[in-house]
Amino acid sequence: MKPAAILVVHDELDIPLGRMKFKTGGGNAGHNGLKSITELLGTPDFHRLRLGIGRSPHGGETTNWVLGRLTGPEQDALDKLLPAAVQAVTIFATQGATAATQFANACKPE
């Protein structure tokens, strides 16, 4: 499979919790999963659906935020985001990257 046909869905600290962005290519921004995928593919030129988890509202260790369990309003935001993310993946599979980009980048789950 060519990298241009691959969509990786991942968490993103630099996007507010509950939002998503679609992009193609780019750096890894310290994300170990993206680093590993880039190494395996030999290129960063694959599609990414970046699901915002934001930074911890309580400060503290990033690892605990990324790997911890969400509760309350944070979990509610994720629960609203996930159906829209599934729709973005479906649009990518059926209509391509341009349509998925337009949908994901404009989407504001309520």
Phi, psi and omega in degrees: 000137180280145179306327180294347179262001186259136173241122176255127177256125184212163177284152182217116179293330187274008175241134182303147178305129177095359178248164176218156178219143178251135175210164178240130178070186178116182181278184182258347178047037178078005181278112185297324178296316178294323178300315180296316180295317178300317178297316181294320181278338183079011180199150174270006187274065173232164182277149181225131169254108187264113181264118184291128171244353180060184175262155182304129177290349182258005185070202174088191186291127180298320182301318180296324179292312183294320185263353183281176178267137176276149177221164173054230185298328179295317178295321178299317179297318179293319179299327178282329182286321189301317177299323178293324178294319176299320178296320178298319178296318178297318178297318177301315183291328186258331185238347177102177187293323182297313179295320179295321177298313181299316180295305187297318185285341179262347187287133175227084183304137180251000000 
